[in-house]
């Protein structure tokens, strides 16, 4: 019988450090974080704040405890600010990549076996970075374009990500 994913609930304070900066996070004590196995180099979880829909993230280590970054977009959507007490629910993320696969990228890889092979060889963090980047693009045509540029970049560089070069390639118009 497969083991159920780790799950826990706790109260925390949304912290900004330094105060007034853009860095907002929730501290997770080491004992709680240790309940979530380290897989592929990180502890991946799905975090729900104040009962809102969960989001995929990592428990980032810091001096014996861990933290979860909370973006400006999430703070606005959840109507929370630094200093607010929040209810947190963490569930182990058992997904393949730790981020949703954009269907446009999946389709491009279905049509490009070499690109798929290079994608599969990336580190888990490299995969998540690209899934996140392509998935956050709102326009469908632009997501397809970004997926095509990403695949061409991997093939041109023998499966290696050159983030600076890729950033420039993604900014240029497709001909």
Number of C-alpha atoms within 10 A of each C-alpha: 3 4 5 8 13 15 16 14 14 11 14 17 16 20 21 18 11 9 11 10 9 13 15 23 19 22 20 22 14 16 11 15 22 15 15 21 16 13 11 11 10 17 21 25 27 21 26 19 22 16 12 14 10 16 16 18 20 19 25 16 17 12 6 10 16 21 19 18 18 21 13 14 9 14 15 10 10 15 10 17 16 19 13 12 15 18 15 20 19 24 20 21 24 13 12 9 16 23 20 13 17 19 15 20 23 15 12 18 19 12 11 14 11 16 22 19 14 18 22 13 13 15 12 17 14 16 18 17 13 20 20 16 14 23 21 11 14 9 10 13 11 15 20 20 18 23 26 19 17 23 20 18 21 21 18 11 11 11 20 15 19 11 11 8 10 15 11 9 16 17 9 9 7 11 3
